[in-house]
Amino acid sequence: MPSLKRWRLVGIITLTVLGFVLHYLFSWTNESKLIGLFVPVNESVWEHLKLGYWSVVLFSIVEHFFVSRRVNNYYPAKTIGVLVLEMTIILQFYGYTFIAHKDIFLIDIFSYILAVILCQYVAYTIFRLHPFSILVNRISVAAFISIGVLLGVLTYYPPHLALFKDPHTGTYGIAKEK
């Protein structure tokens, strides 16, 4: 059985590879609206948050069978980890584009990898804390699921805010509205 630290390394590699695959899945499926619930449908920051979230979901399904009984706070760790991942992506993107005045593909890739590393580190840290209450675990599960629902719903009904706007086409969400 791999150690908990080794699982974090496997997680970093898996989330990075899954993020790459999920990035292109919408175009590979001829822009399937169903697949669009789970993967980016445009180049907006919001849509790219799906890469991290759904990668964590897929990895967590497998990891759950091997890790969840050996650690404390499995669900809070996953929820807080994914929130750290998402916030890291947002803050890095708006931070560097504020300075550079443009988005840079290589920086976006490294930002995602750094966000994945932070996600795994935070989860590892929370796994090792004293057990949280049942209420905190339940709230974590609800929050984790809510994030996924929100990512999907706002693909179809995006507000017209910068976070949701494709910087290359000026469109929002799957509807391709300007």
N, C-alpha and C positions, 0 to 999 in steps of 0.2 A: 504494500500500500504506500503510494507516494506521500511524502511529508506535506504538511500544510503549506510550507514555503514553496515546495515544488509545484503544488497546485496553483499557487499564485503565478508562477512562471508559465505554467501551461495556460492559465487564464489570459495572461498578457499576449501570448502567441496566438491563442484561439480567437480572442476578441479582435486582434489586429487583422487576422486573415478573414474572419467573418465580416468585419467592417468593409474590407475591400470587396468581397463577394457581394454583400448586400448593396453596396454603392451602385453596382452595375445591373442588379437583378431586374429593375424596372424596365430598362431598355431591352434586356435579354428576353423578357416575357412579353415583348411587343406592347409595352405600356399597359399591362393588366391593371385595371382599377382595383381589383382585389389585392394584388401584390403591393400596390401603392399604399395600402394601409400600413405596411410593414417596412417599406424601404423608401428612400428619397425619390420624390417625383419631379424635383427640380433642384437647383443649386442653392436654395436658401439655407440659412443657418438652421432654421427650425427643422427642415426636412432631414438635415444631416444628423440631428439629434437621434433620429431613429436608428442610425448605424450603431451607436453605443448601446441604446436601450435593448434592441432586439438581439444584438450580439450577447449581451449579458443574460437575457432571457434564455437563449439557446444553450449557452455554456452552463447556466445555473441548473437547467433541467438535468444535465448529465452529472454535474458536480454534486447536486443534492444527494444522489445515491451513495456517494463516496465520502462526503465531507460533513453533511448537516448534523449527523449524530456525534461527530468528533469535536464539534466546536460549540461555543455559546453564540446566541444572537444571530443565527443564520439569516433570517429574514430582515432584521434591521440592518445588518451588514450589507446585504445586497441592495436594499433601498437607498441607504446613505451612499454606498459606493456608486450607484448609478446616478444619483443626484450630483455627486462630486464630478463624475465624468461629464455630465451634461453642462454643468456650470463652468467647468474648465474649458470646454469647447467654446462656449459663448464668450467668456471673458478673454480668452486668448485671441479669438477671431476679431472681436471688436477692439481689443488692445492693439494688436499689430496693424490692423487696417487703419486705425486712427493715425498711427505714425507713418505707415507706408502709403496711405491713400489709395490702396488697391489690395485685392486679395492675391496671395501667392500660393500656388498649388503645393509646393514642397513644404511650406510652413504649415499649411492645412494638414498635411499628412503627419508631420512631426507633432503637431498639436493634438491630433487624435491619439497618437501613440502615447504621448505624455499623459493625456486624460485617462487612457486605459491603465497605465502604470499607477496613477494616483488612485483610480477606482480599486484596483487590486490591493494596493497598500492599505487603503482605508478599510476595506473589508477584512483584511488580515488582522488589523489592529482591533477592530470591533469583535471579531471572532474570539479574541483572547481576553476580552473584558468580562467582568462578573455578569452572570446572566441577567438580562432585562426581564421585566414583568411580562406576563401573558398579554396584558393590554398593549404594551409597546410592540410586541410581536404582531398582534392582530392589526394594529394601526399601520405597521410597516407593510404588511401584506396588502392592505387596502390602498395605501399610498403607491406601492409599486404597480399594482394593477391600474390605478387611476392614471398614472403617468402614461402607460401604454394606450389607454383609451383616449386620453387627451391628444397624444401624438397622432392617432388615427383620425379622430374627429376633426382636428384642426388642419388636416390635409385636405379634407373636403369642404370645410367652412373656415378658411383662414381669415383672420382679421387683416386689414390692410396696414400692417406695421412693417418696419424694416426687417425685423427678425424673420418674417414670413415671405419676404420678397426675393425672388430670384434676381441676383444682381446683374445677370447677363441678359435676361429676357424681359425683366420688369413684371413678370407674372407672379401669381400667388396660387399655391396649392395645385391640386390635380386638375382643377377646372381651366387652368391656363388663362384666367381673366387678368386683364390689366387694370 
